[in-house]
C-alpha cells in the first residue's frame, strides 16, 4: 500500500507569542515530528546554538541562498532575514514524516502558496498587553524595537483569516494539546487518504 506522505505543519504568529516554547514542548510530546531549523541573519540570543535553534547566517550568505532558490520561504522582519531551507523539508515529507515549521507570518503565507496541503496554525497571544510583557521580559530589545514589534504584531493578527486554525497560547501545555489534536485530525482527512484507499478497491 502506498506510504502516507508526511504533514507539513506551519506554526506562526507574532514575535514574542511563544512559538519556540510551544514547538519545543510539542516535540517532547511527539518525538516523530521533525523540526525544520530556519536560517536567519539576526544575532543569536543567550543559550541559542547554531544549527539547533537557527542556522545563523551573514547577510551575504543568506542573499546567496535566495538567489539560488535554496529556501522554501524567506522574509525580512525588523531588519533581519529569516528563511526555511528547502531540501530538508521536501525530502522528509517524501519519507512519510511530519515536519513542523516555526516561522514568521510573512514566510507562512509564502509557504501557503507552494504547499496548499500544509496545516497552517496561527499562535495567538492571550492579549496584546501580555504579548508586550513577554517581549519586554526578554530584556534584549530597546523600547523603539519593542514598539516596532507591537505594530507588526497588530498587522499580523489581522492576517489570521489566512490560516486553517487559531490556537491561543494562554498556557503552553494547553496549546500543545490543541495542536496535537489538530495534527491527529488532519491525518484522518478524507482528502489525504482517498488515493491510498482507492488501491484497496483495486486489489482482488
C-alpha positions as CSV (number, residue, x, y, z in Angstrom):
1,X,0.0,0.0,0.0
2,X,1.2,3.5,-0.8
3,X,3.0,5.1,2.1
4,X,1.4,8.2,3.6
5,X,3.1,11.5,2.8
6,X,4.1,13.5,5.9
7,X,2.2,16.5,7.0
8,X,3.8,20.0,6.7
9,X,2.7,21.8,9.9
10,X,3.3,25.5,9.8
11,X,3.2,27.3,13.2
12,X,3.5,31.0,13.2
13,X,2.3,34.1,14.9
14,X,3.6,37.4,16.3
15,X,7.1,37.8,17.7
16,X,7.0,37.0,21.4
17,X,3.9,34.8,21.3
18,X,5.9,31.8,22.3
19,X,6.3,29.8,19.1
20,X,9.7,28.4,20.1
21,X,8.5,27.3,23.5
22,X,5.3,25.7,22.2
23,X,7.2,24.0,19.3
24,X,9.8,22.6,21.7
25,X,7.1,21.3,24.1
26,X,5.2,19.7,21.2
27,X,8.3,17.8,20.0
28,X,8.8,16.4,23.5
29,X,5.3,15.0,23.4
30,X,5.6,13.7,19.8
31,X,9.2,12.7,19.0
32,X,8.2,11.7,15.5
33,X,7.7,15.3,14.4
34,X,10.7,16.6,12.6
35,X,11.8,20.2,13.3
36,X,13.0,22.2,10.3
37,X,15.7,24.6,11.5
38,X,15.3,28.0,10.0
39,X,18.1,30.3,8.8
40,X,18.4,33.9,10.0
41,X,20.7,36.9,9.9
42,X,19.8,38.0,13.4
43,X,22.3,37.6,16.2
44,X,22.0,34.6,18.5
45,X,20.2,35.1,21.8
46,X,21.7,33.8,25.0
47,X,21.6,30.0,25.0
48,X,20.9,29.6,21.3
49,X,23.1,27.3,19.2
50,X,23.9,27.4,15.5
51,X,22.3,24.5,13.7
52,X,20.0,23.7,16.6
53,X,17.8,26.8,17.1
54,X,18.7,28.5,13.8
55,X,21.3,28.5,11.1
56,X,22.9,31.9,11.8
57,X,24.0,33.4,8.5
58,X,25.7,36.6,7.4
59,X,23.5,38.8,5.2
60,X,25.6,38.0,2.1
61,X,25.3,34.2,2.8
62,X,21.5,34.5,3.1
63,X,21.1,36.5,-0.1
64,X,23.1,33.8,-1.9
65,X,20.6,31.2,-0.7
66,X,17.7,33.4,-2.0
67,X,19.4,33.8,-5.4
68,X,19.9,30.1,-5.7
69,X,16.4,29.1,-4.8
70,X,17.6,27.2,-1.7
71,X,14.8,28.5,0.5
72,X,11.2,27.3,0.7
73,X,10.3,30.7,2.0
74,X,12.0,33.8,3.3
75,X,11.1,37.1,4.8
76,X,12.7,40.3,6.0
77,X,11.5,41.2,9.5
78,X,12.7,44.2,11.6
79,X,15.9,44.4,9.5
80,X,16.8,40.7,9.6
81,X,16.2,37.9,7.2
82,X,14.5,34.6,8.1
83,X,14.0,31.6,5.9
84,X,13.5,27.8,5.6
85,X,16.0,25.6,3.7
86,X,14.0,23.8,1.0
87,X,15.8,20.4,0.5
88,X,15.3,19.0,4.0
89,X,11.6,19.7,4.1
90,X,10.8,18.1,0.8
91,X,12.9,15.0,1.5
92,X,11.4,14.5,5.0
93,X,7.8,14.8,3.8
94,X,8.5,12.3,1.0
95,X,9.7,9.8,3.7
96,X,6.3,10.0,5.3
97,X,7.5,12.0,8.3
98,X,5.7,15.1,9.7
99,X,7.7,18.4,9.6
100,X,6.9,21.4,11.7
101,X,8.0,24.9,10.6
102,X,8.2,27.6,13.3
103,X,8.3,30.7,11.1
104,X,7.2,34.3,10.8
105,X,3.8,35.2,9.3
106,X,5.3,36.6,6.0
107,X,7.1,33.3,5.5
108,X,4.0,31.2,6.3
109,X,2.0,33.0,3.6
110,X,4.7,32.2,1.1
111,X,4.6,28.5,2.1
112,X,0.9,28.5,1.7
113,X,1.3,29.4,-2.0
114,X,3.5,26.4,-2.7
115,X,2.2,23.9,-0.1
116,X,-1.5,24.4,0.0
117,X,-1.8,20.9,1.5
118,X,0.0,22.1,4.6
119,X,-1.6,22.6,8.0
120,X,-1.4,26.3,9.0
121,X,-1.7,27.2,12.6
122,X,-1.7,30.8,14.0
123,X,-0.5,31.0,17.6
124,X,-2.4,33.8,19.3
125,X,-1.4,35.7,22.5
126,X,-4.0,36.0,25.3
127,X,-3.8,39.8,24.8
128,X,-1.6,42.5,23.3
129,X,-0.7,43.6,26.8
130,X,0.5,40.1,27.6
131,X,2.4,40.0,24.3
132,X,4.2,43.2,25.1
133,X,5.1,41.9,28.6
134,X,6.6,38.8,27.1
135,X,8.8,40.8,24.7
136,X,9.9,43.2,27.4
137,X,10.7,40.2,29.6
138,X,13.4,39.1,27.2
139,X,15.4,42.2,28.2
140,X,17.2,42.2,24.8
141,X,15.5,44.9,22.9
142,X,15.1,48.7,23.1
143,X,11.8,50.4,23.6
144,X,11.8,51.5,19.9
145,X,12.3,48.0,18.7
146,X,9.5,46.7,21.0
147,X,7.2,49.4,19.7
148,X,8.0,48.2,16.2
149,X,7.3,44.6,17.0
150,X,4.0,45.5,18.5
151,X,3.0,47.5,15.4
152,X,3.9,44.5,13.3
153,X,2.1,42.1,15.7
154,X,-1.2,44.0,15.2
155,X,-0.9,43.7,11.4
156,X,-0.1,40.0,11.7
157,X,-3.1,39.3,13.9
158,X,-5.3,40.8,11.1
159,X,-3.9,38.0,8.8
160,X,-5.2,35.1,10.9
161,X,-8.0,34.5,8.4
162,X,-5.4,33.1,6.1
163,X,-4.8,30.2,8.5
164,X,-6.6,26.9,9.0
165,X,-6.5,27.0,12.8
166,X,-6.0,29.6,15.6
167,X,-4.6,28.4,18.9
168,X,-4.3,30.7,21.9
169,X,-1.1,30.3,23.8
170,X,-2.6,31.1,27.2
171,X,-0.7,28.1,28.8
172,X,1.9,26.1,27.0
173,X,0.6,22.6,27.8
174,X,-2.9,23.5,26.8
175,X,-1.7,25.0,23.5
176,X,0.3,21.8,22.8
177,X,-2.7,19.6,23.4
178,X,-4.8,21.6,20.9
179,X,-2.1,21.4,18.3
180,X,-1.7,17.6,18.8
181,X,-5.5,17.3,18.3
182,X,-5.3,19.3,15.1
183,X,-2.5,17.1,13.7
184,X,-4.3,13.9,14.6
185,X,-7.5,15.1,12.8
186,X,-5.5,16.3,9.8
187,X,-4.0,12.8,9.3
188,X,-7.6,11.5,9.1
189,X,-8.8,13.9,6.5
190,X,-10.5,12.2,3.5
191,X,-8.6,14.2,1.0
192,X,-5.3,12.9,2.4
193,X,-6.3,9.3,2.4
194,X,-8.5,8.8,-0.7
195,X,-5.7,7.9,-3.1
196,X,-4.3,5.4,-0.6
197,X,-7.6,3.6,0.0
198,X,-8.6,3.6,-3.7
199,X,-5.8,1.0,-4.0
200,X,-7.9,-1.3,-1.7
201,X,-10.7,-1.4,-4.2
202,X,-8.3,-2.4,-7.0
203,X,-7.0,-5.4,-5.1
204,X,-8.8,-8.6,-6.0
